[in-house]
Every structure is written in structure tokens, then in C-alpha cells.
Amino acid sequence: MTKWEYMSVWVDQNWEVRAIVGYDEKRDRLPKFVEFLNLVGLVGWEMVAMVPVEVGHRVFFKRPKKS
């Protein structure tokens, strides 16, 4: 049975990443959303849902958990 790990991201109305929950890479600045998608895609994250919220979007990702 596949086990998963999850991450959620808050993206503002200008498509800038404002907060990340579940991803530990430290950065000096948070990237634009498209740049972020490319970065996390390289390490196996897959976007599974995007939900509009008052101040932008909440985006959810998953990837297989490493043993």
C-alpha cells in the first residue's frame, strides 16, 4: 500500500507563494507560484487540488512517502 505525504501552499492574488505547510526546504524568499511548481515537481510533488479563497488560492500537493 502506498503511503503519502502532503503539502499545502497559500498563493496570494498576485500568484506569489505566501506560506508553505509540509515542505522543509529553507529559502531566502518565497518564489512566484510557477517557479514553485517547477521546483517541487522536480522532487516528486504532484498538485492534486486548488481551492479559491478570499485572498488567493490554497493549493494541495502529495507525493509517495519515502521509506
N, CA, C, O and CB atoms as a CASP TS submission, in Angstrom:
PFRMAT TS
TARGET T0000
AUTHOR 0000-0000-0000
METHOD Language model
MODEL 1
PARENT N/A
ATOM      1  N   MET     1       0.843  -1.181   0.000  1.00  0.00           N
ATOM      2  CA  MET     1       0.000   0.000   0.000  1.00  0.00           C
ATOM      3  C   MET     1       0.896   1.255   0.000  1.00  0.00           C
ATOM      4  O   MET     1       1.825   1.358   0.801  1.00  0.00           O
ATOM      5  CB  MET     1      -0.964  -0.008   1.233  1.00  0.00           C
ATOM      6  N   THR     2       0.616   2.177  -0.879  1.00  0.00           N
ATOM      7  CA  THR     2       1.391   3.416  -0.956  1.00  0.00           C
ATOM      8  C   THR     2       1.030   4.333   0.200  1.00  0.00           C
ATOM      9  O   THR     2      -0.144   4.557   0.497  1.00  0.00           O
ATOM     10  CB  THR     2       1.150   4.130  -2.299  1.00  0.00           C
ATOM     11  N   LYS     3       2.057   4.854   0.843  1.00  0.00           N
ATOM     12  CA  LYS     3       1.850   5.874   1.873  1.00  0.00           C
ATOM     13  C   LYS     3       2.228   7.211   1.264  1.00  0.00           C
ATOM     14  O   LYS     3       3.160   7.299   0.465  1.00  0.00           O
ATOM     15  CB  LYS     3       2.692   5.577   3.174  1.00  0.00           C
ATOM     16  N   TRP     4       1.497   8.257   1.647  1.00  0.00           N
ATOM     17  CA  TRP     4       1.660   9.575   1.043  1.00  0.00           C
ATOM     18  C   TRP     4       2.090  10.596   2.072  1.00  0.00           C
ATOM     19  O   TRP     4       1.815  10.455   3.263  1.00  0.00           O
ATOM     20  CB  TRP     4       0.371  10.021   0.376  1.00  0.00           C
ATOM     21  N   GLU     5       2.768  11.624   1.598  1.00  0.00           N
ATOM     22  CA  GLU     5       2.983  12.821   2.411  1.00  0.00           C
ATOM     23  C   GLU     5       2.332  13.975   1.663  1.00  0.00           C
ATOM     24  O   GLU     5       2.201  13.949   0.439  1.00  0.00           O
ATOM     25  CB  GLU     5       4.524  13.090   2.678  1.00  0.00           C
ATOM     26  N   TYR     6       1.931  14.981   2.417  1.00  0.00           N
ATOM     27  CA  TYR     6       1.128  16.064   1.858  1.00  0.00           C
ATOM     28  C   TYR     6       1.731  17.422   2.167  1.00  0.00           C
ATOM     29  O   TYR     6       2.457  17.592   3.146  1.00  0.00           O
ATOM     30  CB  TYR     6      -0.291  15.997   2.391  1.00  0.00           C
ATOM     31  N   MET     7       1.417  18.385   1.314  1.00  0.00           N
ATOM     32  CA  MET     7       1.874  19.755   1.495  1.00  0.00           C
ATOM     33  C   MET     7       0.748  20.669   1.040  1.00  0.00           C
ATOM     34  O   MET     7       0.028  20.355   0.092  1.00  0.00           O
ATOM     35  CB  MET     7       3.201  20.036   0.701  1.00  0.00           C
ATOM     36  N   SER     8       0.600  21.800   1.718  1.00  0.00           N
ATOM     37  CA  SER     8      -0.349  22.812   1.244  1.00  0.00           C
ATOM     38  C   SER     8       0.365  24.151   1.151  1.00  0.00           C
ATOM     39  O   SER     8       1.300  24.436   1.899  1.00  0.00           O
ATOM     40  CB  SER     8      -1.588  22.912   2.186  1.00  0.00           C
ATOM     41  N   VAL     9      -0.102  24.958   0.214  1.00  0.00           N
ATOM     42  CA  VAL     9       0.540  26.238  -0.080  1.00  0.00           C
ATOM     43  C   VAL     9      -0.546  27.300  -0.213  1.00  0.00           C
ATOM     44  O   VAL     9      -1.585  27.070  -0.832  1.00  0.00           O
ATOM     45  CB  VAL     9       1.409  26.154  -1.382  1.00  0.00           C
ATOM     46  N   TRP    10      -0.291  28.459   0.374  1.00  0.00           N
ATOM     47  CA  TRP    10      -1.179  29.595   0.174  1.00  0.00           C
ATOM     48  C   TRP    10      -0.531  30.496  -0.863  1.00  0.00           C
ATOM     49  O   TRP    10       0.613  30.922  -0.701  1.00  0.00           O
ATOM     50  CB  TRP    10      -1.453  30.365   1.516  1.00  0.00           C
ATOM     51  N   VAL    11      -1.272  30.786  -1.937  1.00  0.00           N
ATOM     52  CA  VAL    11      -0.814  31.645  -3.020  1.00  0.00           C
ATOM     53  C   VAL    11      -1.711  32.880  -3.037  1.00  0.00           C
ATOM     54  O   VAL    11      -2.935  32.760  -3.063  1.00  0.00           O
ATOM     55  CB  VAL    11      -0.838  30.895  -4.404  1.00  0.00           C
ATOM     56  N   ASP    12      -1.100  34.067  -3.024  1.00  0.00           N
ATOM     57  CA  ASP    12      -1.922  35.280  -2.988  1.00  0.00           C
ATOM     58  C   ASP    12      -2.491  35.621  -4.372  1.00  0.00           C
ATOM     59  O   ASP    12      -2.282  34.882  -5.334  1.00  0.00           O
ATOM     60  CB  ASP    12      -1.096  36.460  -2.459  1.00  0.00           C
ATOM     61  N   GLN    13      -3.203  36.732  -4.462  1.00  0.00           N
ATOM     62  CA  GLN    13      -3.869  37.133  -5.703  1.00  0.00           C
ATOM     63  C   GLN    13      -2.884  37.499  -6.810  1.00  0.00           C
ATOM     64  O   GLN    13      -3.263  37.548  -7.980  1.00  0.00           O
ATOM     65  CB  GLN    13      -4.784  38.305  -5.437  1.00  0.00           C
ATOM     66  N   ASN    14      -1.624  37.758  -6.455  1.00  0.00           N
ATOM     67  CA  ASN    14      -0.579  38.060  -7.442  1.00  0.00           C
ATOM     68  C   ASN    14       0.225  36.819  -7.808  1.00  0.00           C
ATOM     69  O   ASN    14       1.265  36.922  -8.457  1.00  0.00           O
ATOM     70  CB  ASN    14       0.357  39.141  -6.907  1.00  0.00           C
ATOM     71  N   TRP    15      -0.249  35.653  -7.397  1.00  0.00           N
ATOM     72  CA  TRP    15       0.392  34.369  -7.658  1.00  0.00           C
ATOM     73  C   TRP    15       1.779  34.258  -7.031  1.00  0.00           C
ATOM     74  O   TRP    15       2.685  33.643  -7.593  1.00  0.00           O
ATOM     75  CB  TRP    15       0.492  34.146  -9.141  1.00  0.00           C
ATOM     76  N   GLU    16       1.924  34.866  -5.853  1.00  0.00           N
ATOM     77  CA  GLU    16       3.151  34.700  -5.082  1.00  0.00           C
ATOM     78  C   GLU    16       2.876  33.763  -3.925  1.00  0.00           C
ATOM     79  O   GLU    16       1.847  33.868  -3.257  1.00  0.00           O
ATOM     80  CB  GLU    16       3.686  36.064  -4.573  1.00  0.00           C
ATOM     81  N   VAL    17       3.804  32.845  -3.691  1.00  0.00           N
ATOM     82  CA  VAL    17       3.673  31.905  -2.581  1.00  0.00           C
ATOM     83  C   VAL    17       3.875  32.678  -1.279  1.00  0.00           C
ATOM     84  O   VAL    17       4.876  33.377  -1.119  1.00  0.00           O
ATOM     85  CB  VAL    17       4.702  30.723  -2.706  1.00  0.00           C
ATOM     86  N   ARG    18       2.933  32.553  -0.357  1.00  0.00           N
ATOM     87  CA  ARG    18       2.987  33.276   0.918  1.00  0.00           C
ATOM     88  C   ARG    18       3.255  32.382   2.110  1.00  0.00           C
ATOM     89  O   ARG    18       3.856  32.828   3.087  1.00  0.00           O
ATOM     90  CB  ARG    18       1.707  34.009   1.140  1.00  0.00           C
ATOM     91  N   ALA    19       2.825  31.126   2.056  1.00  0.00           N
ATOM     92  CA  ALA    19       3.047  30.201   3.169  1.00  0.00           C
ATOM     93  C   ALA    19       3.052  28.776   2.639  1.00  0.00           C
ATOM     94  O   ALA    19       2.321  28.438   1.709  1.00  0.00           O
ATOM     95  CB  ALA    19       1.962  30.375   4.269  1.00  0.00           C
ATOM     96  N   ILE    20       3.897  27.944   3.255  1.00  0.00           N
ATOM     97  CA  ILE    20       4.016  26.542   2.876  1.00  0.00           C
ATOM     98  C   ILE    20       3.917  25.700   4.137  1.00  0.00           C
ATOM     99  O   ILE    20       4.601  25.974   5.123  1.00  0.00           O
ATOM    100  CB  ILE    20       5.353  26.268   2.118  1.00  0.00           C
ATOM    101  N   VAL    21       3.075  24.682   4.113  1.00  0.00           N
ATOM    102  CA  VAL    21       2.948  23.754   5.230  1.00  0.00           C
ATOM    103  C   VAL    21       3.280  22.362   4.717  1.00  0.00           C
ATOM    104  O   VAL    21       2.623  21.869   3.801  1.00  0.00           O
ATOM    105  CB  VAL    21       1.512  23.801   5.860  1.00  0.00           C
ATOM    106  N   GLY    22       4.292  21.721   5.295  1.00  0.00           N
ATOM    107  CA  GLY    22       4.644  20.362   4.913  1.00  0.00           C
ATOM    108  C   GLY    22       5.849  20.233   4.001  1.00  0.00           C
ATOM    109  O   GLY    22       6.098  19.153   3.465  1.00  0.00           O
ATOM    110  N   TYR    23       6.599  21.302   3.813  1.00  0.00           N
ATOM    111  CA  TYR    23       7.789  21.280   2.956  1.00  0.00           C
ATOM    112  C   TYR    23       8.881  22.044   3.681  1.00  0.00           C
ATOM    113  O   TYR    23       8.700  23.210   4.033  1.00  0.00           O
ATOM    114  CB  TYR    23       7.501  21.902   1.533  1.00  0.00           C
ATOM    115  N   ASP    24      10.019  21.390   3.906  1.00  0.00           N
ATOM    116  CA  ASP    24      11.028  21.947   4.803  1.00  0.00           C
ATOM    117  C   ASP    24      12.165  22.720   4.152  1.00  0.00           C
ATOM    118  O   ASP    24      13.002  23.276   4.865  1.00  0.00           O
ATOM    119  CB  ASP    24      11.603  20.866   5.578  1.00  0.00           C
ATOM    120  N   GLU    25      12.227  22.777   2.840  1.00  0.00           N
ATOM    121  CA  GLU    25      13.349  23.475   2.214  1.00  0.00           C
ATOM    122  C   GLU    25      13.342  24.944   2.610  1.00  0.00           C
ATOM    123  O   GLU    25      12.330  25.632   2.474  1.00  0.00           O
ATOM    124  CB  GLU    25      13.293  23.334   0.681  1.00  0.00           C
ATOM    125  N   LYS    26      14.482  25.416   3.102  1.00  0.00           N
ATOM    126  CA  LYS    26      14.594  26.812   3.534  1.00  0.00           C
ATOM    127  C   LYS    26      15.043  27.680   2.359  1.00  0.00           C
ATOM    128  O   LYS    26      15.948  27.308   1.612  1.00  0.00           O
ATOM    129  CB  LYS    26      15.588  26.945   4.724  1.00  0.00           C
ATOM    130  N   ARG    27      14.408  28.828   2.206  1.00  0.00           N
ATOM    131  CA  ARG    27      14.729  29.748   1.120  1.00  0.00           C
ATOM    132  C   ARG    27      14.791  31.170   1.672  1.00  0.00           C
ATOM    133  O   ARG    27      14.141  31.486   2.668  1.00  0.00           O
ATOM    134  CB  ARG    27      13.683  29.645  -0.028  1.00  0.00           C
ATOM    135  N   ASP    28      15.570  32.015   1.022  1.00  0.00           N
ATOM    136  CA  ASP    28      15.647  33.417   1.416  1.00  0.00           C
ATOM    137  C   ASP    28      14.363  34.157   1.081  1.00  0.00           C
ATOM    138  O   ASP    28      13.980  35.097   1.778  1.00  0.00           O
ATOM    139  CB  ASP    28      16.830  34.092   0.739  1.00  0.00           C
ATOM    140  N   ARG    29      13.703  33.734   0.019  1.00  0.00           N
ATOM    141  CA  ARG    29      12.444  34.353  -0.397  1.00  0.00           C
ATOM    142  C   ARG    29      11.524  33.261  -0.913  1.00  0.00           C
ATOM    143  O   ARG    29      11.974  32.198  -1.343  1.00  0.00           O
ATOM    144  CB  ARG    29      12.677  35.451  -1.488  1.00  0.00           C
ATOM    145  N   LEU    30      10.253  33.535  -0.865  1.00  0.00           N
ATOM    146  CA  LEU    30       9.290  32.595  -1.438  1.00  0.00           C
ATOM    147  C   LEU    30       9.099  32.940  -2.912  1.00  0.00           C
ATOM    148  O   LEU    30       9.000  34.117  -3.261  1.00  0.00           O
ATOM    149  CB  LEU    30       7.923  32.637  -0.668  1.00  0.00           C
ATOM    150  N   PRO    31       9.046  31.937  -3.775  1.00  0.00           N
ATOM    151  CA  PRO    31       9.004  32.199  -5.221  1.00  0.00           C
ATOM    152  C   PRO    31       7.604  32.507  -5.732  1.00  0.00           C
ATOM    153  O   PRO    31       6.609  32.345  -5.025  1.00  0.00           O
ATOM    154  CB  PRO    31       9.554  31.014  -5.974  1.00  0.00           C
ATOM    155  N   LYS    32       7.562  32.953  -6.975  1.00  0.00           N
ATOM    156  CA  LYS    32       6.285  33.030  -7.690  1.00  0.00           C
ATOM    157  C   LYS    32       5.768  31.602  -7.826  1.00  0.00           C
ATOM    158  O   LYS    32       6.545  30.649  -7.780  1.00  0.00           O
ATOM    159  CB  LYS    32       6.441  33.731  -9.107  1.00  0.00           C
ATOM    160  N   PHE    33       4.465  31.459  -7.994  1.00  0.00           N
ATOM    161  CA  PHE    33       3.838  30.149  -7.992  1.00  0.00           C
ATOM    162  C   PHE    33       4.373  29.227  -9.091  1.00  0.00           C
ATOM    163  O   PHE    33       4.637  28.055  -8.826  1.00  0.00           O
ATOM    164  CB  PHE    33       2.354  30.305  -8.143  1.00  0.00           C
ATOM    165  N   VAL    34       4.536  29.726 -10.305  1.00  0.00           N
ATOM    166  CA  VAL    34       5.025  28.877 -11.395  1.00  0.00           C
ATOM    167  C   VAL    34       6.434  28.368 -11.089  1.00  0.00           C
ATOM    168  O   VAL    34       6.733  27.199 -11.335  1.00  0.00           O
ATOM    169  CB  VAL    34       5.015  29.652 -12.732  1.00  0.00           C
ATOM    170  N   GLU    35       7.289  29.219 -10.564  1.00  0.00           N
ATOM    171  CA  GLU    35       8.637  28.802 -10.174  1.00  0.00           C
ATOM    172  C   GLU    35       8.550  27.718  -9.092  1.00  0.00           C
ATOM    173  O   GLU    35       9.278  26.726  -9.144  1.00  0.00           O
ATOM    174  CB  GLU    35       9.467  30.022  -9.665  1.00  0.00           C
ATOM    175  N   PHE    36       7.664  27.910  -8.119  1.00  0.00           N
ATOM    176  CA  PHE    36       7.480  26.935  -7.052  1.00  0.00           C
ATOM    177  C   PHE    36       7.015  25.592  -7.615  1.00  0.00           C
ATOM    178  O   PHE    36       7.520  24.546  -7.206  1.00  0.00           O
ATOM    179  CB  PHE    36       6.473  27.457  -6.023  1.00  0.00           C
ATOM    180  N   LEU    37       6.054  25.608  -8.552  1.00  0.00           N
ATOM    181  CA  LEU    37       5.575  24.367  -9.168  1.00  0.00           C
ATOM    182  C   LEU    37       6.720  23.602  -9.819  1.00  0.00           C
ATOM    183  O   LEU    37       6.823  22.385  -9.667  1.00  0.00           O
ATOM    184  CB  LEU    37       4.488  24.669 -10.208  1.00  0.00           C
ATOM    185  N   ASN    38       7.569  24.305 -10.533  1.00  0.00           N
ATOM    186  CA  ASN    38       8.706  23.653 -11.184  1.00  0.00           C
ATOM    187  C   ASN    38       9.680  23.067 -10.167  1.00  0.00           C
ATOM    188  O   ASN    38      10.188  21.964 -10.366  1.00  0.00           O
ATOM    189  CB  ASN    38       9.433  24.643 -12.085  1.00  0.00           C
ATOM    190  N   LEU    39       9.942  23.781  -9.097  1.00  0.00           N
ATOM    191  CA  LEU    39      10.867  23.302  -8.066  1.00  0.00           C
ATOM    192  C   LEU    39      10.350  22.053  -7.369  1.00  0.00           C
ATOM    193  O   LEU    39      11.076  21.067  -7.248  1.00  0.00           O
ATOM    194  CB  LEU    39      11.115  24.391  -7.039  1.00  0.00           C
ATOM    195  N   VAL    40       9.109  22.083  -6.912  1.00  0.00           N
ATOM    196  CA  VAL    40       8.599  20.929  -6.164  1.00  0.00           C
ATOM    197  C   VAL    40       8.305  19.751  -7.093  1.00  0.00           C
ATOM    198  O   VAL    40       8.368  18.599  -6.664  1.00  0.00           O
ATOM    199  CB  VAL    40       7.329  21.315  -5.391  1.00  0.00           C
ATOM    200  N   GLY    41       7.990  20.024  -8.345  1.00  0.00           N
ATOM    201  CA  GLY    41       7.791  18.942  -9.302  1.00  0.00           C
ATOM    202  C   GLY    41       9.052  18.127  -9.510  1.00  0.00           C
ATOM    203  O   GLY    41       8.981  16.917  -9.723  1.00  0.00           O
ATOM    204  N   LEU    42      10.202  18.775  -9.452  1.00  0.00           N
ATOM    205  CA  LEU    42      11.482  18.079  -9.616  1.00  0.00           C
ATOM    206  C   LEU    42      11.743  17.078  -8.499  1.00  0.00           C
ATOM    207  O   LEU    42      12.487  16.118  -8.697  1.00  0.00           O
ATOM    208  CB  LEU    42      12.616  19.084  -9.672  1.00  0.00           C
ATOM    209  N   VAL    43      11.150  17.284  -7.338  1.00  0.00           N
ATOM    210  CA  VAL    43      11.375  16.372  -6.210  1.00  0.00           C
ATOM    211  C   VAL    43      10.143  15.513  -5.916  1.00  0.00           C
ATOM    212  O   VAL    43      10.000  14.973  -4.819  1.00  0.00           O
ATOM    213  CB  VAL    43      11.760  17.167  -4.961  1.00  0.00           C
ATOM    214  N   GLY    44       9.252  15.393  -6.913  1.00  0.00           N
ATOM    215  CA  GLY    44       8.194  14.411  -6.823  1.00  0.00           C
ATOM    216  C   GLY    44       6.824  14.855  -6.361  1.00  0.00           C
ATOM    217  O   GLY    44       5.912  14.031  -6.288  1.00  0.00           O
ATOM    218  N   TRP    45       6.641  16.144  -6.043  1.00  0.00           N
ATOM    219  CA  TRP    45       5.326  16.612  -5.599  1.00  0.00           C
ATOM    220  C   TRP    45       4.379  16.739  -6.790  1.00  0.00           C
ATOM    221  O   TRP    45       4.772  17.183  -7.868  1.00  0.00           O
ATOM    222  CB  TRP    45       5.450  17.967  -4.863  1.00  0.00           C
ATOM    223  N   GLU    46       3.134  16.345  -6.577  1.00  0.00           N
ATOM    224  CA  GLU    46       2.091  16.446  -7.586  1.00  0.00           C
ATOM    225  C   GLU    46       0.947  17.284  -7.032  1.00  0.00           C
ATOM    226  O   GLU    46       0.451  17.015  -5.938  1.00  0.00           O
ATOM    227  CB  GLU    46       1.593  15.042  -8.018  1.00  0.00           C
ATOM    228  N   MET    47       0.524  18.311  -7.792  1.00  0.00           N
ATOM    229  CA  MET    47      -0.601  19.129  -7.352  1.00  0.00           C
ATOM    230  C   MET    47      -1.875  18.318  -7.516  1.00  0.00           C
ATOM    231  O   MET    47      -2.122  17.745  -8.577  1.00  0.00           O
ATOM    232  CB  MET    47      -0.681  20.466  -8.152  1.00  0.00           C
ATOM    233  N   VAL    48      -2.691  18.271  -6.453  1.00  0.00           N
ATOM    234  CA  VAL    48      -3.915  17.471  -6.511  1.00  0.00           C
ATOM    235  C   VAL    48      -5.182  18.313  -6.397  1.00  0.00           C
ATOM    236  O   VAL    48      -6.260  17.849  -6.771  1.00  0.00           O
ATOM    237  CB  VAL    48      -3.901  16.437  -5.412  1.00  0.00           C
ATOM    238  N   ALA    49      -5.077  19.545  -5.888  1.00  0.00           N
ATOM    239  CA  ALA    49      -6.269  20.393  -5.768  1.00  0.00           C
ATOM    240  C   ALA    49      -5.869  21.847  -5.609  1.00  0.00           C
ATOM    241  O   ALA    49      -4.820  22.163  -5.049  1.00  0.00           O
ATOM    242  CB  ALA    49      -7.140  19.950  -4.579  1.00  0.00           C
ATOM    243  N   MET    50      -6.733  22.733  -6.116  1.00  0.00           N
ATOM    244  CA  MET    50      -6.573  24.169  -5.927  1.00  0.00           C
ATOM    245  C   MET    50      -7.947  24.720  -5.529  1.00  0.00           C
ATOM    246  O   MET    50      -8.938  24.524  -6.233  1.00  0.00           O
ATOM    247  CB  MET    50      -6.013  24.875  -7.235  1.00  0.00           C
ATOM    248  N   VAL    51      -7.981  25.406  -4.394  1.00  0.00           N
ATOM    249  CA  VAL    51      -9.242  25.917  -3.865  1.00  0.00           C
ATOM    250  C   VAL    51      -9.153  27.436  -3.776  1.00  0.00           C
ATOM    251  O   VAL    51      -8.240  27.954  -3.133  1.00  0.00           O
ATOM    252  CB  VAL    51      -9.564  25.292  -2.469  1.00  0.00           C
ATOM    253  N   PRO    52     -10.073  28.161  -4.401  1.00  0.00           N
ATOM    254  CA  PRO    52     -10.048  29.618  -4.271  1.00  0.00           C
ATOM    255  C   PRO    52     -10.456  30.031  -2.854  1.00  0.00           C
ATOM    256  O   PRO    52     -11.389  29.478  -2.271  1.00  0.00           O
ATOM    257  CB  PRO    52     -10.984  30.274  -5.316  1.00  0.00           C
ATOM    258  N   VAL    53      -9.737  31.009  -2.323  1.00  0.00           N
ATOM    259  CA  VAL    53     -10.069  31.598  -1.024  1.00  0.00           C
ATOM    260  C   VAL    53     -10.111  33.108  -1.199  1.00  0.00           C
ATOM    261  O   VAL    53      -9.736  33.624  -2.251  1.00  0.00           O
ATOM    262  CB  VAL    53      -9.030  31.183   0.086  1.00  0.00           C
ATOM    263  N   GLU    54     -10.561  33.808  -0.187  1.00  0.00           N
ATOM    264  CA  GLU    54     -10.730  35.263  -0.292  1.00  0.00           C
ATOM    265  C   GLU    54      -9.491  36.004  -0.766  1.00  0.00           C
ATOM    266  O   GLU    54      -9.591  36.975  -1.516  1.00  0.00           O
ATOM    267  CB  GLU    54     -11.140  35.812   1.030  1.00  0.00           C
ATOM    268  N   VAL    55      -8.337  35.551  -0.335  1.00  0.00           N
ATOM    269  CA  VAL    55      -7.094  36.285  -0.607  1.00  0.00           C
ATOM    270  C   VAL    55      -6.171  35.557  -1.583  1.00  0.00           C
ATOM    271  O   VAL    55      -4.964  35.800  -1.579  1.00  0.00           O
ATOM    272  CB  VAL    55      -6.354  36.534   0.687  1.00  0.00           C
ATOM    273  N   GLY    56      -6.707  34.681  -2.407  1.00  0.00           N
ATOM    274  CA  GLY    56      -5.888  33.963  -3.376  1.00  0.00           C
ATOM    275  C   GLY    56      -6.366  32.536  -3.546  1.00  0.00           C
ATOM    276  O   GLY    56      -7.536  32.289  -3.838  1.00  0.00           O
ATOM    277  N   HIS    57      -5.437  31.586  -3.358  1.00  0.00           N
ATOM    278  CA  HIS    57      -5.749  30.169  -3.508  1.00  0.00           C
ATOM    279  C   HIS    57      -5.007  29.354  -2.464  1.00  0.00           C
ATOM    280  O   HIS    57      -3.928  29.731  -2.008  1.00  0.00           O
ATOM    281  CB  HIS    57      -5.394  29.681  -4.917  1.00  0.00           C
ATOM    282  N   ARG    58      -5.602  28.235  -2.097  1.00  0.00           N
ATOM    283  CA  ARG    58      -4.936  27.228  -1.280  1.00  0.00           C
ATOM    284  C   ARG    58      -4.704  26.055  -2.218  1.00  0.00           C
ATOM    285  O   ARG    58      -5.640  25.583  -2.863  1.00  0.00           O
ATOM    286  CB  ARG    58      -5.792  26.816   0.010  1.00  0.00           C
ATOM    287  N   VAL    59      -3.463  25.580  -2.302  1.00  0.00           N
ATOM    288  CA  VAL    59      -3.097  24.530  -3.245  1.00  0.00           C
ATOM    289  C   VAL    59      -2.562  23.337  -2.468  1.00  0.00           C
ATOM    290  O   VAL    59      -1.776  23.502  -1.535  1.00  0.00           O
ATOM    291  CB  VAL    59      -2.048  25.037  -4.274  1.00  0.00           C
ATOM    292  N   PHE    60      -2.985  22.144  -2.847  1.00  0.00           N
ATOM    293  CA  PHE    60      -2.606  20.932  -2.137  1.00  0.00           C
ATOM    294  C   PHE    60      -1.797  20.012  -3.050  1.00  0.00           C
ATOM    295  O   PHE    60      -2.099  19.857  -4.233  1.00  0.00           O
ATOM    296  CB  PHE    60      -3.854  20.204  -1.610  1.00  0.00           C
ATOM    297  N   PHE    61      -0.759  19.407  -2.466  1.00  0.00           N
ATOM    298  CA  PHE    61       0.152  18.520  -3.185  1.00  0.00           C
ATOM    299  C   PHE    61       0.300  17.216  -2.413  1.00  0.00           C
ATOM    300  O   PHE    61       0.056  17.157  -1.208  1.00  0.00           O
ATOM    301  CB  PHE    61       1.535  19.193  -3.395  1.00  0.00           C
ATOM    302  N   LYS    62       0.711  16.161  -3.140  1.00  0.00           N
ATOM    303  CA  LYS    62       1.061  14.909  -2.488  1.00  0.00           C
ATOM    304  C   LYS    62       2.213  14.266  -3.245  1.00  0.00           C
ATOM    305  O   LYS    62       2.462  14.572  -4.411  1.00  0.00           O
ATOM    306  CB  LYS    62      -0.160  13.954  -2.417  1.00  0.00           C
ATOM    307  N   ARG    63       2.915  13.358  -2.550  1.00  0.00           N
ATOM    308  CA  ARG    63       3.938  12.535  -3.197  1.00  0.00           C
ATOM    309  C   ARG    63       4.095  11.263  -2.364  1.00  0.00           C
ATOM    310  O   ARG    63       3.789  11.255  -1.172  1.00  0.00           O
ATOM    311  CB  ARG    63       5.313  13.311  -3.332  1.00  0.00           C
ATOM    312  N   PRO    64       4.570  10.194  -2.995  1.00  0.00           N
ATOM    313  CA  PRO    64       4.780   8.973  -2.231  1.00  0.00           C
ATOM    314  C   PRO    64       5.796   9.213  -1.113  1.00  0.00           C
ATOM    315  O   PRO    64       6.819   9.867  -1.314  1.00  0.00           O
ATOM    316  CB  PRO    64       5.251   7.834  -3.153  1.00  0.00           C
ATOM    317  N   LYS    65       5.496   8.677   0.053  1.00  0.00           N
ATOM    318  CA  LYS    65       6.392   8.844   1.195  1.00  0.00           C
ATOM    319  C   LYS    65       7.585   7.917   1.014  1.00  0.00           C
ATOM    320  O   LYS    65       7.433   6.749   0.654  1.00  0.00           O
ATOM    321  CB  LYS    65       5.656   8.551   2.542  1.00  0.00           C
ATOM    322  N   LYS    66       8.766   8.451   1.268  1.00  0.00           N
ATOM    323  CA  LYS    66       9.985   7.652   1.167  1.00  0.00           C
ATOM    324  C   LYS    66      10.124   6.780   2.408  1.00  0.00           C
ATOM    325  O   LYS    66       9.869   7.226   3.526  1.00  0.00           O
ATOM    326  CB  LYS    66      11.231   8.559   0.995  1.00  0.00           C
ATOM    327  N   SER    67      10.526   5.553   2.201  1.00  0.00           N
ATOM    328  CA  SER    67      10.660   4.612   3.335  1.00  0.00           C
ATOM    329  C   SER    67      11.866   4.913   4.181  1.00  0.00           C
ATOM    330  O   SER    67      12.118   4.219   5.166  1.00  0.00           O
ATOM    331  CB  SER    67      10.747   3.184   2.836  1.00  0.00           C
TER
END
